[in-house]
């Protein structure tokens, strides 16, 4: 039996960054404050023109678990994450964004739950904060999770194909077993959806993905967020990556993949319409407007913009009393009740009842003042 190397970290945290100076130090220190001390933090910077590299190097100077990789040219998030992956040494790879915050016990809990269940990937819930229109909810809230669940390729695809009953699983920030990742890397041609694409390929090839209800990842949305900014080029790359997926044997997954293809083709038509309208290319735009689906999508975009403005102007409103707040269960074990509604309420109002458990206190402190963005 091989003796574990005590100098080898248990978790390699991959953090890609581009112009993230405003929140970078807080994100890095949240990783370094983990109860699992046997980690390495690999900060890969994508040729930022702000103070990001100086901030990262200052943090690294005080903690030898940090390595900073500074790219000389901008290559996009996928290529930047690949630089960090190539440098990682651990048996588990954790993805954390450079403007987000994680609970001090998050990594230890995820690794313990994955090892106990035999999972290849494990992720917890994302609690939205920052943008007023986004906070007050969690990514997995619609599932009503109180216990762990297994996620397979078919529902993962359906969520990206417009199924309103499923959350956008591609936003999850998983911890991945190095053995199942192997030499696989992010598709450098993708500037949006690279996380979704990599995880989907792992699922298609048989990886086991465990979802936990734990609301221990604070997911910041702000003006600099890029994950929702589509364009003709980004959607074309997403469609090409989707059509290059490995063969799907499961009929349910095949049907879901077809739905994703239709969704991406509609998104591409819409982005071409928007580009033509912005450039005042009326000879191209007017024929596209003959498509009822494009009219409906334009109307929905305007409604969504008005909703966001209204939410920003209104801010967090009054709320009903919080439900019961249970403490964290042992890693991978069920909660007494779904924690997502309580977590969302905390980020929206900052209100905590007396005797709130530690995870709720952490979440309130981590997201305090989030309505300011």
C-alpha positions in Angstrom: 0.0 0.0 0.0 1.3 3.4 -1.0 1.9 5.8 1.9 0.3 9.2 1.2 2.8 12.1 0.6 2.2 14.5 3.6 3.7 17.3 1.5 1.2 16.9 -1.3 -2.0 19.1 -1.1 -5.4 17.4 -0.9 -7.1 20.0 -3.0 -5.8 22.3 -5.8 -8.0 25.4 -6.1 -8.1 26.8 -9.6 -8.9 30.5 -9.7 -8.9 32.3 -13.1 -8.9 36.0 -13.0 -9.3 38.9 -15.4 -9.6 42.5 -14.2 -10.9 41.2 -10.8 -8.8 43.5 -8.6 -11.9 44.8 -6.7 -12.8 41.4 -5.2 -9.7 39.3 -5.8 -8.0 39.5 -2.4 -11.2 38.6 -0.5 -11.8 35.6 -2.8 -8.2 34.4 -2.3 -8.3 34.8 1.5 -11.6 32.9 1.7 -9.8 29.9 0.1 -6.8 30.3 2.3 -9.1 30.3 5.4 -10.4 26.8 4.7 -10.4 24.3 7.5 -8.7 21.9 5.1 -5.2 23.5 5.3 -3.6 21.0 2.9 -4.4 22.9 -0.3 -2.8 24.9 -3.0 -4.3 28.0 -4.6 -3.3 28.5 -8.2 -4.2 32.0 -9.4 -4.0 32.3 -13.1 -4.4 35.8 -14.4 -5.5 36.5 -18.0 -3.3 39.6 -18.7 -5.3 41.9 -16.5 -4.6 45.6 -16.9 -5.6 46.5 -13.3 -3.8 45.7 -10.0 -4.8 42.0 -10.0 -1.3 40.5 -10.4 0.2 42.8 -7.7 -2.7 41.9 -5.3 -2.3 38.2 -6.0 1.5 38.3 -5.5 1.1 40.2 -2.3 -1.2 37.5 -1.0 1.3 34.8 -2.2 4.1 36.5 -0.4 2.4 35.7 2.9 1.3 32.2 2.2 3.5 29.6 0.4 0.4 27.6 -0.7 -0.3 30.3 -3.3 1.1 30.2 -6.8 0.5 33.0 -9.3 0.6 32.5 -13.1 0.5 35.7 -15.1 -0.3 35.4 -18.8 1.4 37.8 -21.1 -1.6 38.0 -23.4 -5.4 37.7 -23.0 -6.6 34.2 -24.0 -10.0 33.9 -22.3 -11.2 32.0 -19.2 -10.9 28.5 -20.6 -7.3 28.8 -21.6 -6.5 30.6 -18.4 -8.0 27.8 -16.3 -6.0 25.3 -18.3 -2.8 26.9 -17.3 -3.8 26.4 -13.7 -4.9 22.8 -14.3 -1.6 22.0 -15.9 0.2 23.2 -12.7 -2.1 21.5 -10.2 -0.7 18.6 -8.1 -3.7 17.4 -6.0 -6.0 14.5 -6.2 -9.0 16.9 -6.1 -9.5 20.0 -8.3 -11.8 22.8 -7.0 -13.1 25.6 -9.2 -13.6 28.9 -7.5 -14.1 32.3 -9.3 -12.0 35.3 -8.4 -14.9 37.4 -7.2 -16.8 34.8 -5.1 -16.6 33.7 -1.5 -16.7 30.2 0.1 -17.5 29.0 3.6 -14.4 27.9 5.7 -15.5 24.3 5.8 -16.6 24.0 2.2 -13.7 22.2 0.6 -13.3 19.7 3.5 -17.0 18.9 3.4 -17.2 18.4 -0.4 -14.2 16.2 -0.5 -15.4 14.1 2.4 -18.9 13.7 0.9 -17.4 12.7 -2.5 -15.1 10.2 -1.0 -17.8 8.6 1.1 -20.3 8.4 -1.8 -17.7 7.4 -4.5 -18.4 10.5 -6.5 -16.1 11.9 -9.2 -17.6 15.4 -9.0 -19.3 17.1 -6.2 -20.9 20.6 -5.9 -23.0 22.5 -3.4 -25.5 25.3 -4.0 -24.7 28.8 -5.2 -26.2 31.6 -3.2 -26.6 34.7 -5.4 -25.6 38.1 -4.1 -24.4 41.4 -5.4 -26.9 42.5 -8.1 -30.3 43.4 -6.5 -32.2 41.5 -9.3 -30.2 38.3 -8.5 -29.9 38.1 -4.8 -32.5 36.5 -2.6 -32.3 33.1 -4.3 -29.9 30.2 -4.8 -29.2 28.3 -8.0 -30.7 25.0 -6.8 -33.6 26.5 -4.9 -36.2 25.2 -7.4 -35.2 21.6 -6.7 -36.2 21.9 -3.0 -33.1 19.8 -2.0 -32.8 18.6 1.6 -30.7 15.6 0.7 -27.9 14.9 -1.8 -28.9 13.9 -5.3 -27.0 12.4 -8.3 -26.9 14.4 -11.5 -26.6 12.6 -14.8 -26.0 13.8 -18.4 -29.7 13.9 -19.4 -31.0 16.4 -16.9 -27.7 18.4 -17.2 -28.5 18.7 -20.9 -32.2 19.4 -20.3 -31.3 22.3 -18.1 -29.4 23.9 -20.9 -32.1 23.1 -23.4 -34.7 25.4 -21.8 -36.4 23.1 -19.3 -38.0 25.6 -16.9 -38.2 23.0 -14.1 -34.4 22.7 -13.9 -31.8 25.2 -12.8 -28.7 26.1 -14.9 -26.4 23.4 -13.6 -23.6 24.7 -15.8 -23.0 27.5 -13.2 -22.1 25.1 -10.4 -18.5 25.2 -9.1 -17.6 21.6 -8.7 -14.7 19.8 -7.0 -13.4 17.2 -9.4 -11.5 14.0 -8.8 -8.2 14.3 -10.6 -8.3 10.7 -11.7 -11.5 11.2 -13.7 -10.3 14.5 -15.2 -7.1 13.0 -16.5 -5.7 15.1 -19.3 -9.0 16.6 -20.2 -9.0 20.4 -20.3 -11.4 23.3 -21.0 -12.2 24.1 -24.6 -10.1 27.2 -25.3 -12.6 28.2 -28.0 -15.3 28.9 -25.5 -15.4 32.2 -23.6 -18.8 31.4 -22.1 -20.0 28.0 -21.1 -16.6 26.4 -20.7 -17.5 25.0 -17.3 -20.7 23.4 -18.6 -18.9 21.9 -21.6 -16.2 20.2 -19.5 -18.5 18.8 -16.9 -20.9 17.5 -19.6 -18.1 15.6 -21.3 -17.2 14.0 -18.0 -20.8 13.0 -17.4 -21.1 11.5 -20.9 -18.1 9.4 -20.2 -19.6 8.0 -17.0 -18.4 10.3 -14.2 -20.6 10.4 -11.1 -21.7 13.9 -10.0 -23.1 14.4 -6.5 -25.1 17.6 -5.7 -25.4 18.7 -2.0 -28.0 21.2 -0.7 -25.3 23.0 1.3 -25.5 26.8 0.6 -21.8 27.4 1.1 -20.7 29.1 -2.1 -21.5 32.9 -2.3 -21.8 33.7 -6.0 -21.3 37.4 -6.8 -23.1 39.1 -9.6 -22.0 42.6 -10.6 -21.4 44.8 -13.6 -18.2 43.0 -14.5 -19.7 39.6 -14.7 -19.3 38.0 -18.1 -21.2 34.8 -17.8 -24.5 36.3 -19.1 -23.0 38.3 -22.0 -23.7 36.5 -25.2 -22.6 37.6 -28.7 -22.7 36.1 -32.1 -19.1 34.7 -31.7 -19.7 33.2 -28.2 -22.9 31.4 -29.3 -21.3 30.1 -32.5 -18.5 28.6 -30.4 -21.0 27.1 -28.0 -23.0 25.5 -30.9 -19.8 24.1 -32.4 -18.7 22.6 -29.0 -22.1 21.1 -28.5 -22.1 19.5 -31.9 -18.6 18.0 -31.2 -19.8 16.2 -28.1 -19.1 12.4 -27.8 -21.8 10.1 -28.9 -24.8 9.8 -26.6 -26.1 6.3 -26.1 -29.0 7.2 -23.7 -32.2 8.1 -25.7 -33.2 10.6 -23.0 -29.8 12.3 -23.3 -30.1 12.3 -27.1 -33.5 14.1 -26.9 -32.1 16.6 -24.4 -29.1 17.2 -26.7 -31.4 17.9 -29.6 -33.3 20.4 -27.5 -30.0 22.2 -26.6 -29.1 22.3 -30.3 -32.5 24.0 -31.1 -32.0 26.4 -28.2 -28.5 27.4 -29.3 -29.7 27.9 -32.9 -32.4 30.2 -31.7 -29.9 32.1 -29.5 -27.6 32.5 -32.5 -30.4 33.9 -34.7 -31.3 36.3 -31.9 -27.7 37.5 -31.4 -27.4 38.1 -35.1 -30.6 40.1 -35.0 -29.3 42.2 -32.1 -26.0 42.8 -33.9 -27.8 43.9 -37.0 -30.1 46.3 -35.1 -27.1 47.8 -33.2 -25.2 48.3 -36.4 -28.4 49.6 -38.2 -28.1 47.0 -40.8 -31.8 47.2 -41.6 -31.6 45.0 -44.8 -30.5 42.1 -42.6 -32.5 43.0 -39.5 -35.9 43.3 -41.0 -36.1 39.8 -42.5 -35.0 38.4 -39.1 -37.8 40.3 -37.4 -40.3 38.2 -39.5 -39.5 35.3 -37.2 -42.1 35.4 -34.3 -39.6 33.7 -32.0 -37.3 36.6 -32.4 -40.0 39.2 -31.6 -40.9 37.2 -28.5 -37.3 37.1 -27.5 -36.8 40.8 -27.9 -39.9 41.5 -25.9 -38.7 39.1 -23.1 -35.3 40.9 -23.1 -37.0 44.3 -22.6 -39.2 42.9 -19.8 -36.2 41.4 -18.1 -34.3 44.7 -18.3 -37.3 46.5 -16.7 -37.5 43.8 -14.0 -33.8 44.3 -13.2 -34.1 48.1 -13.0 -37.2 47.8 -10.8 -35.4 45.4 -8.5 -32.3 47.7 -8.3 -34.5 50.7 -7.4 -36.6 48.9 -4.9 -33.8 47.0 -3.0 -34.6 44.2 -0.5 -38.1 44.6 0.9 -39.8 43.5 4.0 -39.9 39.8 4.5 -41.8 37.2 6.5 -40.0 35.6 9.4 -37.3 33.1 8.6 -38.0 29.4 8.8 -36.1 27.1 11.1 -32.3 27.4 10.8 -30.6 24.0 11.3 -26.9 23.6 11.7 -24.7 22.0 9.0 -25.3 18.2 8.9 -22.3 15.9 8.6 -20.8 16.0 5.1 -23.1 14.5 2.5 -25.9 13.9 5.0 -29.5 15.2 4.6 -30.6 18.5 6.1 -33.7 18.8 8.4 -35.3 20.9 5.7 -34.2 22.5 2.4 -31.7 25.3 3.3 -32.0 27.2 0.0 -35.0 29.5 0.9 -33.4 30.5 4.2 -30.0 31.2 2.5 -31.7 33.3 -0.2 -33.6 35.3 2.4 -30.4 36.0 4.3 -28.7 37.5 1.3 -31.7 39.6 0.4 -32.3 41.1 3.9 -29.3 40.4 6.1 -31.8 39.5 8.8 -30.9 36.7 11.2 -32.9 35.3 14.1 -31.2 35.0 17.5 -29.1 31.9 17.8 -28.6 31.5 14.1 -26.1 28.7 13.2 -22.6 29.4 12.1 -23.2 28.9 8.4 -26.0 31.5 8.4 -23.8 33.9 10.3 -21.0 33.4 7.7 -23.4 33.9 4.8 -24.8 37.1 6.3 -21.3 38.5 6.9 -20.0 37.4 3.5 -22.8 39.1 1.6 -23.3 42.1 3.8 -23.9 45.3 1.8 -24.4 43.2 -1.4 -27.2 45.5 -2.7 -24.4 48.0 -3.4 -23.0 45.6 -6.0 
